[in-house]
């Protein structure tokens, strides 16, 4: 339920509602801009780390675990909706459009992050002018995926509380 403040004919949305709408974009943009600034100012190349491939493997594992966790959770919700009053109440009280949209975005950004990480495994054959933008996109997509995971978790918890 949106908390909207009315003043005459105009409608004002609370600061918290505005933050909830933009933080999944704003936080990744800020962190990515910070990375690009550090890269440009200090020539900081995370892809030159000796542990870079291990970090990519960990990133893929992290994203895969989160996507599969929510996949199992959704399967459970769907399969027990007829037998559980709590699940039935949850499914009736949730804003289905927001819920489905949050799931789709979460999965899409997770898969995109995995694809970018897999592309970075070819660091030995890619020119640096391609590695740099892919690294920046991967940083952005990882932080975006993490923020979307947080948002989806909040949607679940807000509707259970």
Secondary structure in CASP SS format (residue, H / E / C, confidence):
PFRMAT SS
TARGET T0000
AUTHOR 0000-0000-0000
METHOD secondary structure of the structure
MODEL  1
X C 1.00
X C 1.00
X C 1.00
X E 1.00
X E 1.00
X E 1.00
X E 1.00
X C 1.00
X C 1.00
X E 1.00
X E 1.00
X E 1.00
X E 1.00
X C 1.00
X H 1.00
X H 1.00
X H 1.00
X H 1.00
X H 1.00
X H 1.00
X H 1.00
X H 1.00
X H 1.00
X H 1.00
X H 1.00
X H 1.00
X H 1.00
X H 1.00
X H 1.00
X H 1.00
X H 1.00
X H 1.00
X H 1.00
X H 1.00
X H 1.00
X H 1.00
X H 1.00
X H 1.00
X H 1.00
X H 1.00
X H 1.00
X H 1.00
X C 1.00
X C 1.00
X C 1.00
X H 1.00
X H 1.00
X H 1.00
X C 1.00
X C 1.00
X C 1.00
X H 1.00
X H 1.00
X H 1.00
X H 1.00
X H 1.00
X H 1.00
X H 1.00
X H 1.00
X H 1.00
X H 1.00
X H 1.00
X H 1.00
X H 1.00
X H 1.00
X H 1.00
X H 1.00
X H 1.00
X H 1.00
X H 1.00
X H 1.00
X H 1.00
X H 1.00
X H 1.00
X H 1.00
X H 1.00
X H 1.00
X H 1.00
X H 1.00
X C 1.00
X C 1.00
X C 1.00
X C 1.00
X C 1.00
X H 1.00
X H 1.00
X H 1.00
X H 1.00
X H 1.00
X H 1.00
X H 1.00
X H 1.00
X H 1.00
X C 1.00
X C 1.00
X H 1.00
X H 1.00
X H 1.00
X H 1.00
X H 1.00
X H 1.00
X H 1.00
X H 1.00
X H 1.00
X H 1.00
X H 1.00
X H 1.00
X H 1.00
X H 1.00
X H 1.00
X H 1.00
X H 1.00
X H 1.00
X H 1.00
X H 1.00
X H 1.00
X H 1.00
X H 1.00
X H 1.00
X H 1.00
X C 1.00
X C 1.00
X C 1.00
X C 1.00
X C 1.00
X C 1.00
X C 1.00
X H 1.00
X H 1.00
X H 1.00
X H 1.00
X H 1.00
X H 1.00
X H 1.00
X H 1.00
X H 1.00
X H 1.00
X H 1.00
X H 1.00
X H 1.00
X H 1.00
X H 1.00
X H 1.00
X H 1.00
X H 1.00
X H 1.00
X H 1.00
X H 1.00
X H 1.00
X H 1.00
X H 1.00
X H 1.00
X H 1.00
X H 1.00
X H 1.00
X H 1.00
X H 1.00
X H 1.00
X H 1.00
X H 1.00
X C 1.00
END
